[in-house]
Amino acid sequence: MTGFSWDWQFALQILPQLLQGLQFTLEATFFGSLLAFVLGLVWAVIRLAEVPIFSQAIRLVVEFLRGTPLLLQLYFLFYVFPNYGITIPALQTGIIGLGLYYSAYASEVYRAGIEGVPRGQWEASLVLGLPLRRMWGRVVVPQAMRFATPVLGNFVISMFKESAILSTITVLEVIGQANIIGAATARYIEPFTLAGLIFLAISYPASRVIRLVEARLSG
């Protein structure tokens, strides 16, 4: 039963290894979010442009990404694609998987934000003869982002917590490191408790910041 008793010395000893895994967690979250937000905006603009072939294709991609589990998508990227000559390192696979998955949800947020821009703003831009690129960059997207920013911020927090799933494709992030420590020492309470506290220590303050931003934008 000693495996269920808390050992502070052991906990402090394994903490650096868990923090090393945190580096991969943060890396996956940052680059995954960047990919998701850029692709999400591309998906949203193409769909709103209603170009017959491209809009329908993007709609199908978005529905596929939203309708299938992230774990399944990661397995295909990491375990199935190499059979067809497409091999990507584990961390990069995780970033691509997270980015693609969340881009589908981000696209819906962008789309709602863009559709929420008052019609008068569109008409005024056309009357002023603003080039299409300037109209989107100076008028439409900034107003849409006012609505989208808090939601996208919550997506970042969700991605940070869901990055734990990357341990299933051999990424040694926080949970992956905790698994290794537990398997090597037959002690699981310390590594998994510390892993949970690490996630909590970052996600809770981040969620508070997002709420403050949301209140400021809506105020």
C-alpha angles and dihedrals in degrees: 000000000000089000088071097053119093116247113195094190091054091045092054090045094056097039095089090054091052091048088052087057089049088065090062091044092054092044092053091046095049098046093036090054092047091051092045095051095046095045092042091057091048091050091048096049093047092049093048091048087062095214099174103232101027096044092051092046092051090047090056092047092050093048091048093051093047095042100052128063119263089230091058091049091051091049091053092049095046106030107023104037094059087065086065096046097266109122121170126177115258099252093046089048089053092050092049092046094049092043095051094044096050093040088070091057093040090054090059091050092050091046092052090047094049093046088050093061106109114258089233090066091057092047093047091052091051092047090051089051095236113176113252093248093051093045091055095040099043105028116018106035097044091053092044090051090058087067097034102047099078092046093048089049089056088050089057091054091047091049090050091055095039091052085084086081089069088078086077090067093047098264106149097220122142097295092040090055091047090053092051092049092048093048093047097046103025086232114117106158096075100045096044094043091051090046090054092048091050091054091046093048090058105031098048097054089042091054090051090053091050090052091052091050090048092051091048093050094047093045 
